[in-house]
Amino acid sequence: MYDHAEQDSDPAAALTASHAARTAAAIAACLASLAEEATEVGLASLAVFIGAAADFAQQEATQRARPAGQAFGRPSLVWSAPEPEQV
């Protein structure tokens, strides 16, 4: 299992953890899409199995993206318009 302590001590480990989190999230998205397709073509039992794998991959992505001891937060998507220049 991944040791979050490595992330604090080594910048390369933090980069690796970030890459692993993005990879796990991408895998989760692909598996979720595949599960949806399996459901649409009538392969419900296969869709359940694939959906469980997608959930596991998403959990792994969340764990890898969160530094030890910190809650997972949402990024701020608020954009502020620049102030007009004063003449």
TIMI-2910 file (N, C-alpha, C, CB; in pm, 1 decimal, decimal comma, always signed):
<rs>
+----------+----------+----------+----------+----------+----------+----------+----------+----------+----------+----------+----------+------+
!      n_x !      n_y !      n_z !     ca_x !     ca_y !     ca_z !      c_x !      c_y !      c_z !     cb_x !     cb_y !     cb_z ! resn !
+----------+----------+----------+----------+----------+----------+----------+----------+----------+----------+----------+----------+------+
!    +84,7 !   -118,5 !     +0,0 !     +0,0 !     +0,0 !     +0,0 !    +88,5 !   +123,8 !     +0,0 !    -96,0 !     +0,4 !   +122,2 !  Met !
!    +36,6 !   +232,0 !    -43,0 !   +111,4 !   +356,9 !    -53,2 !   +133,5 !   +417,5 !    +84,4 !    +38,2 !   +456,3 !   -143,7 !  Tyr !
!   +253,8 !   +465,4 !   +110,7 !   +286,9 !   +529,9 !   +237,6 !   +284,0 !   +680,7 !   +217,1 !   +426,6 !   +483,1 !   +290,6 !  Asp !
!   +186,2 !   +748,0 !   +279,5 !   +172,5 !   +892,3 !   +262,5 !   +290,2 !   +969,3 !   +321,6 !    +43,7 !   +939,7 !   +326,0 !  His !
!   +366,8 !   +909,6 !   +412,5 !   +481,1 !   +978,6 !   +471,6 !   +586,0 !  +1009,6 !   +365,5 !   +542,6 !   +894,3 !   +584,0 !  Ala !
!   +596,0 !   +925,5 !   +264,0 !   +692,6 !   +949,0 !   +156,3 !   +662,1 !  +1079,3 !    +82,9 !   +692,2 !   +831,4 !    +57,4 !  Glu !
!   +536,6 !  +1112,8 !    +72,6 !   +496,2 !  +1231,4 !     -2,3 !   +551,4 !  +1358,6 !    +60,5 !   +344,6 !  +1239,4 !    -10,7 !  Gln !
!   +560,1 !  +1363,3 !   +193,7 !   +608,8 !  +1482,1 !   +261,9 !   +760,1 !  +1495,2 !   +255,5 !   +564,3 !  +1480,5 !   +405,0 !  Asp !
!   +831,9 !  +1384,7 !   +245,4 !   +976,2 !  +1388,6 !   +256,2 !  +1047,7 !  +1404,8 !   +122,3 !  +1023,6 !  +1264,9 !   +322,8 !  Ser !
!   +982,5 !  +1375,2 !    +13,2 !  +1051,1 !  +1373,0 !   -115,0 !   +962,0 !  +1434,1 !   -223,3 !  +1091,2 !  +1228,8 !   -152,6 !  Asp !
!  +1007,8 !  +1541,3 !   -289,4 !   +926,1 !  +1601,9 !   -395,5 !   +894,6 !  +1504,2 !   -508,2 !   +997,0 !  +1723,3 !   -452,4 !  Pro !
!   +987,0 !  +1414,9 !   -538,6 !   +962,4 !  +1316,6 !   -644,3 !   +850,1 !  +1222,0 !   -604,1 !  +1090,3 !  +1237,0 !   -675,3 !  Ala !
!   +844,0 !  +1187,7 !   -476,1 !   +736,3 !  +1100,9 !   -427,6 !   +602,2 !  +1171,5 !   -439,8 !   +761,4 !  +1059,0 !   -281,2 !  Ala !
!   +600,1 !  +1301,8 !   -413,4 !   +476,3 !  +1378,2 !   -426,7 !   +431,0 !  +1380,4 !   -572,2 !   +495,0 !  +1521,9 !   -374,2 !  Ala !
!   +525,4 !  +1396,5 !   -664,2 !   +492,9 !  +1395,3 !   -805,8 !   +440,7 !  +1258,3 !   -846,4 !   +615,4 !  +1433,3 !   -889,8 !  Leu !
!   +505,5 !  +1153,6 !   -797,2 !   +462,1 !  +1018,1 !   -827,0 !   +321,9 !   +994,3 !   -772,2 !   +560,5 !   +915,8 !   -768,8 !  Thr !
!   +295,2 !  +1041,4 !   -650,6 !   +162,7 !  +1025,0 !   -591,0 !    +57,6 !  +1099,3 !   -672,5 !   +162,3 !  +1074,8 !   -445,6 !  Ala !
!    +91,4 !  +1217,9 !   -718,8 !     -1,5 !  +1295,8 !   -799,9 !    -31,3 !  +1223,8 !   -931,1 !    +55,5 !  +1435,9 !   -827,5 !  Ser !
!    +70,9 !  +1170,1 !   -993,8 !    +53,7 !  +1095,5 !  -1118,1 !    -31,0 !   +970,7 !  -1093,8 !   +190,6 !  +1056,8 !  -1177,6 !  His !
!     -4,5 !   +900,8 !   -984,6 !    -81,4 !   +780,7 !   -951,9 !   -227,8 !   +814,9 !   -928,2 !    -22,7 !   +711,3 !   -828,4 !  Ala !
!   -252,9 !   +927,4 !   -862,9 !   -391,3 !   +969,3 !   -837,3 !   -463,5 !  +1000,2 !   -967,8 !   -394,3 !  +1092,4 !   -744,9 !  Ala !
!   -396,2 !  +1071,4 !  -1057,8 !   -458,0 !  +1103,6 !  -1187,2 !   -482,3 !   +977,0 !  -1268,8 !   -369,2 !  +1201,4 !  -1266,8 !  Arg !
!   -387,4 !   +884,2 !  -1264,4 !   -402,3 !   +758,9 !  -1337,4 !   -518,9 !   +678,0 !  -1282,4 !   -273,1 !   +677,0 !  -1330,5 !  Thr !
!   -527,7 !   +667,9 !  -1149,9 !   -637,7 !   +593,4 !  -1087,8 !   -772,3 !   +657,4 !  -1120,0 !   -618,2 !   +585,7 !   -935,6 !  Ala !
!   -777,8 !   +789,8 !  -1122,4 !   -902,8 !   +858,8 !  -1156,3 !   -942,5 !   +832,2 !  -1301,6 !   -888,7 !  +1010,4 !  -1132,4 !  Ala !
!   -844,4 !   +830,1 !  -1390,7 !   -872,5 !   +801,9 !  -1531,5 !   -921,7 !   +658,5 !  -1549,2 !   -747,2 !   +825,9 !  -1617,2 !  Ala !
!   -860,1 !   +565,8 !  -1478,3 !   -903,3 !   +425,9 !  -1484,1 !  -1045,9 !   +413,4 !  -1431,6 !   -807,6 !   +335,1 !  -1402,8 !  Ile !
!  -1075,6 !   +482,7 !  -1321,6 !  -1210,5 !   +478,6 !  -1264,3 !  -1313,5 !   +529,5 !  -1364,6 !  -1216,9 !   +562,0 !  -1135,1 !  Ala !
!  -1281,2 !   +638,2 !  -1433,5 !  -1373,9 !   +693,9 !  -1532,3 !  -1396,5 !   +596,9 !  -1648,2 !  -1320,8 !   +827,5 !  -1585,6 !  Ala !
!  -1290,1 !   +533,4 !  -1693,8 !  -1302,6 !   +435,8 !  -1803,0 !  -1387,5 !   +316,4 !  -1760,6 !  -1163,7 !   +387,9 !  -1848,5 !  Cys !
!  -1362,7 !   +266,7 !  -1639,3 !  -1439,2 !   +152,4 !  -1589,9 !  -1586,7 !   +188,1 !  -1571,2 !  -1380,0 !   +102,2 !  -1457,8 !  Leu !
!  -1614,2 !   +307,9 !  -1521,8 !  -1753,2 !   +350,1 !  -1504,0 !  -1824,8 !   +356,9 !  -1639,0 !  -1759,5 !   +487,0 !  -1433,0 !  Ala !
!  -1755,5 !   +407,4 !  -1740,0 !  -1813,1 !   +414,1 !  -1873,6 !  -1837,0 !   +274,0 !  -1929,4 !  -1721,4 !   +493,7 !  -1967,3 !  Ser !
!  -1742,8 !   +185,1 !  -1907,9 !  -1756,3 !    +47,2 !  -1954,1 !  -1873,2 !    -22,0 !  -1884,1 !  -1625,9 !    -30,7 !  -1929,8 !  Leu !
!  -1890,2 !     +2,6 !  -1754,2 !  -2002,2 !    -55,4 !  -1680,2 !  -2135,3 !     -5,6 !  -1736,3 !  -1991,5 !    -21,2 !  -1530,3 !  Ala !
!  -2140,5 !   +121,4 !  -1771,1 !  -2262,3 !   +178,4 !  -1829,6 !  -2293,8 !   +112,7 !  -1963,4 !  -2247,6 !   +330,5 !  -1847,5 !  Glu !
!  -2191,4 !    +93,8 !  -2044,7 !  -2210,6 !    +28,4 !  -2174,2 !  -2256,9 !   -115,8 !  -2156,1 !  -2081,0 !    +32,2 !  -2256,0 !  Glu !
!  -2199,6 !   -186,3 !  -2059,4 !  -2238,9 !   -325,1 !  -2034,0 !  -2385,2 !   -332,9 !  -1992,1 !  -2149,3 !   -387,6 !  -1925,8 !  Ala !
!  -2429,8 !   -237,6 !  -1912,3 !  -2570,1 !   -233,9 !  -1870,3 !  -2661,1 !   -212,1 !  -1990,6 !  -2592,6 !   -123,0 !  -1765,7 !  Thr !
!  -2621,7 !   -122,3 !  -2079,3 !  -2704,1 !    -90,0 !  -2196,3 !  -2720,4 !   -207,8 !  -2291,2 !  -2644,0 !    +26,5 !  -2271,1 !  Glu !
!  -2620,7 !   -295,9 !  -2298,4 !  -2630,2 !   -410,1 !  -2389,9 !  -2680,8 !   -535,7 !  -2319,7 !  -2494,6 !   -438,0 !  -2453,1 !  Val !
!  -2724,7 !   -522,0 !  -2194,8 !  -2786,7 !   -634,2 !  -2125,8 !  -2693,0 !   -723,6 !  -2047,5 !  -2857,3 !   -715,6 !  -2222,4 !  Gly !
!  -2575,3 !   -677,5 !  -2017,1 !  -2479,5 !   -756,6 !  -1939,1 !  -2472,8 !   -702,8 !  -1796,5 !  -2338,5 !   -753,9 !  -2005,1 !  Leu !
!  -2586,0 !   -709,1 !  -1728,0 !  -2597,1 !   -648,3 !  -1594,9 !  -2499,7 !   -708,5 !  -1494,4 !  -2738,3 !   -663,4 !  -1543,0 !  Ala !
!  -2481,2 !   -840,1 !  -1495,5 !  -2390,7 !   -901,3 !  -1397,1 !  -2246,8 !   -856,8 !  -1421,1 !  -2400,0 !  -1055,3 !  -1403,1 !  Ser !
!  -2208,9 !   -842,6 !  -1545,5 !  -2075,1 !   -792,2 !  -1577,2 !  -2063,9 !   -645,1 !  -1538,5 !  -2043,6 !   -810,9 !  -1727,5 !  Leu !
!  -2169,9 !   -570,2 !  -1559,6 !  -2170,8 !   -428,2 !  -1524,0 !  -2151,6 !   -408,2 !  -1374,6 !  -2301,1 !   -363,0 !  -1568,6 !  Ala !
!  -2209,7 !   -494,9 !  -1292,6 !  -2193,0 !   -485,0 !  -1147,3 !  -2046,8 !   -506,4 !  -1110,0 !  -2282,8 !   -588,0 !  -1074,3 !  Val !
!  -1984,0 !   -605,8 !  -1169,5 !  -1842,8 !   -633,9 !  -1141,9 !  -1754,4 !   -516,7 !  -1185,4 !  -1798,7 !   -763,2 !  -1213,7 !  Phe !
!  -1778,1 !   -465,2 !  -1303,7 !  -1699,1 !   -352,7 !  -1354,0 !  -1724,6 !   -228,1 !  -1269,6 !  -1732,3 !   -324,8 !  -1502,4 !  Ile !
!  -1849,3 !   -207,3 !  -1229,1 !  -1882,5 !    -93,4 !  -1143,7 !  -1810,1 !    -99,4 !  -1010,5 !  -2032,0 !    -87,2 !  -1120,4 !  Gly !
!  -1798,1 !   -219,2 !   -953,5 !  -1724,3 !   -235,0 !   -827,8 !  -1576,8 !   -201,5 !   -847,6 !  -1739,5 !   -378,6 !   -773,7 !  Ala !
!  -1521,2 !   -242,3 !   -960,9 !  -1381,5 !   -209,2 !   -990,8 !  -1365,1 !    -58,1 !  -1008,2 !  -1333,9 !   -283,3 !  -1118,3 !  Ala !
!  -1462,6 !     +6,2 !  -1069,7 !  -1458,0 !   +152,0 !  -1086,6 !  -1462,7 !   +222,0 !   -951,7 !  -1574,3 !   +200,3 !  -1175,1 !  Ala !
!  -1547,8 !   +173,8 !   -862,0 !  -1555,6 !   +232,0 !   -727,3 !  -1422,9 !   +217,4 !   -653,7 !  -1668,0 !   +165,5 !   -646,4 !  Asp !
!  -1361,8 !   +100,0 !   -665,5 !  -1232,5 !    +77,4 !   -600,5 !  -1126,7 !   +171,9 !   -657,2 !  -1187,8 !    -69,3 !   -617,9 !  Phe !
!  -1123,3 !   +187,5 !   -788,2 !  -1025,5 !   +277,0 !   -850,7 !  -1047,9 !   +421,2 !   -806,8 !  -1033,1 !   +266,7 !  -1003,8 !  Ala !
!  -1174,4 !   +461,3 !   -792,5 !  -1203,4 !   +597,6 !   -747,6 !  -1158,9 !   +618,1 !   -603,0 !  -1353,5 !   +627,9 !   -761,4 !  Gln !
!  -1179,5 !   +518,6 !   -518,1 !  -1132,7 !   +527,2 !   -379,2 !   -980,9 !   +538,6 !   -374,7 !  -1179,2 !   +404,3 !   -298,2 !  Gln !
!   -914,1 !   +462,3 !   -457,4 !   -768,1 !   +466,7 !   -463,3 !   -721,4 !   +604,3 !   -510,3 !   -714,0 !   +356,5 !   -557,2 !  Glu !
!   -788,6 !   +660,4 !   -608,8 !   -752,7 !   +793,9 !   -657,8 !   -769,1 !   +897,5 !   -548,1 !   -838,4 !   +831,9 !   -779,3 !  Ala !
!   -877,6 !   +887,6 !   -472,0 !   -902,5 !   +982,4 !   -363,6 !   -796,1 !   +970,8 !   -256,0 !  -1041,0 !   +959,8 !   -303,1 !  Thr !
!   -759,6 !   +849,2 !   -220,6 !   -657,1 !   +828,8 !   -117,7 !   -522,4 !   +883,3 !   -162,7 !   -644,4 !   +680,0 !    -83,5 !  Gln !
!   -487,8 !   +861,3 !   -286,7 !   -357,2 !   +905,7 !   -335,7 !   -351,6 !  +1056,5 !   -355,1 !   -324,0 !   +836,1 !   -466,3 !  Arg !
!   -464,8 !  +1117,9 !   -380,2 !   -467,7 !  +1262,4 !   -402,8 !   -464,4 !  +1341,3 !   -273,0 !   -590,7 !  +1300,2 !   -481,7 !  Ala !
!   -496,3 !  +1278,5 !   -161,8 !   -507,7 !  +1348,8 !    -34,0 !   -381,4 !  +1327,5 !    +48,6 !   -632,1 !  +1300,6 !    +44,3 !  Arg !
!   -309,3 !  +1434,4 !    +82,7 !   -193,8 !  +1420,5 !   +171,9 !   -237,9 !  +1369,2 !   +308,5 !   -120,0 !  +1555,3 !   +186,7 !  Pro !
!   -149,3 !  +1301,2 !   +377,5 !   -180,6 !  +1243,8 !   +508,3 !   -229,7 !  +1351,3 !   +604,2 !    -57,8 !  +1173,1 !   +566,8 !  Ala !
!   -337,5 !  +1321,1 !   +674,4 !   -388,8 !  +1411,6 !   +775,9 !   -469,5 !  +1528,3 !   +723,5 !   -277,6 !  +1463,3 !   +854,3 !  Gly !
!   -489,9 !  +1537,1 !   +594,3 !   -566,3 !  +1648,7 !   +539,0 !   -694,9 !  +1596,9 !   +475,9 !   -482,5 !  +1726,7 !   +435,0 !  Gln !
!   -799,8 !  +1669,3 !   +498,7 !   -927,5 !  +1632,9 !   +438,4 !   -924,4 !  +1665,5 !   +289,6 !  -1044,7 !  +1706,4 !   +508,0 !  Ala !
!   -998,1 !  +1590,0 !   +213,8 !  -1006,1 !  +1614,1 !    +70,5 !  -1103,3 !  +1728,5 !    +47,1 !  -1050,2 !  +1486,0 !     -6,5 !  Phe !
!  -1058,1 !  +1833,9 !    -17,3 !  -1143,6 !  +1950,1 !    -40,9 !  -1165,3 !  +1972,6 !   -188,5 !  -1083,7 !  +2074,4 !    +22,1 !  Gly !
!  -1268,6 !  +2048,6 !   -217,5 !  -1297,2 !  +2082,6 !   -356,0 !  -1215,2 !  +2203,9 !   -396,6 !  -1447,7 !  +2109,2 !   -376,4 !  Arg !
!  -1169,4 !  +2207,2 !   -518,8 !  -1098,6 !  +2326,7 !   -564,3 !  -1196,6 !  +2442,2 !   -580,1 !  -1024,9 !  +2299,5 !   -697,6 !  Pro !
!  -1146,5 !  +2559,5 !   -563,1 !  -1230,2 !  +2677,8 !   -579,1 !  -1243,6 !  +2707,9 !   -727,6 !  -1170,9 !  +2799,8 !   -502,5 !  Ser !
!  -1365,7 !  +2715,8 !   -773,3 !  -1390,3 !  +2741,8 !   -914,7 !  -1443,6 !  +2882,9 !   -937,6 !  -1488,3 !  +2639,7 !   -970,5 !  Leu !
!  -1427,8 !  +2967,2 !   -837,8 !  -1477,0 !  +3104,4 !   -847,9 !  -1373,9 !  +3188,6 !   -921,8 !  -1506,7 !  +3164,1 !   -707,2 !  Val !
!  -1419,2 !  +3260,5 !  -1022,6 !  -1329,7 !  +3346,1 !  -1099,3 !  -1367,1 !  +3490,0 !  -1071,0 !  -1337,0 !  +3315,0 !  -1251,8 !  Trp !
!  -1269,4 !  +3570,3 !  -1043,4 !  -1293,1 !  +3712,3 !  -1018,5 !  -1244,5 !  +3792,1 !  -1138,3 !  -1222,0 !  +3759,2 !   -888,4 !  Ser !
!  -1329,8 !  +3880,3 !  -1184,2 !  -1292,3 !  +3965,1 !  -1296,8 !  -1186,1 !  +4064,2 !  -1252,1 !  -1415,4 !  +4039,2 !  -1354,2 !  Ala !
!  -1091,5 !  +4093,9 !  -1339,0 !   -990,0 !  +4192,4 !  -1302,5 !  -1053,2 !  +4330,4 !  -1284,7 !   -879,1 !  +4197,7 !  -1409,3 !  Pro !
!   -993,6 !  +4407,4 !  -1198,2 !  -1042,1 !  +4543,6 !  -1174,3 !  -1014,8 !  +4629,1 !  -1297,7 !   -974,6 !  +4605,7 !  -1048,0 !  Glu !
!  -1110,7 !  +4713,7 !  -1335,7 !  -1084,2 !  +4802,0 !  -1450,0 !   -973,8 !  +4901,5 !  -1413,8 !  -1213,8 !  +4877,6 !  -1492,9 !  Pro !
!   -895,0 !  +4931,9 !  -1510,2 !   -785,7 !  +5026,3 !  -1484,8 !   -841,3 !  +5166,1 !  -1464,0 !   -684,3 !  +5025,9 !  -1601,3 !  Glu !
!   -783,4 !  +5235,0 !  -1368,8 !   -827,1 !  +5371,9 !  -1341,9 !   -751,2 !  +5467,3 !  -1433,1 !   -805,2 !  +5409,4 !  -1192,4 !  Gln !
!   -823,2 !  +5561,1 !  -1488,8 !   -762,3 !  +5656,1 !  -1582,3 !   -725,9 !  +5782,9 !  -1511,4 !   -855,6 !  +5686,5 !  -1698,6 !  Val !
+----------+----------+----------+----------+----------+----------+----------+----------+----------+----------+----------+----------+------+
</rs>
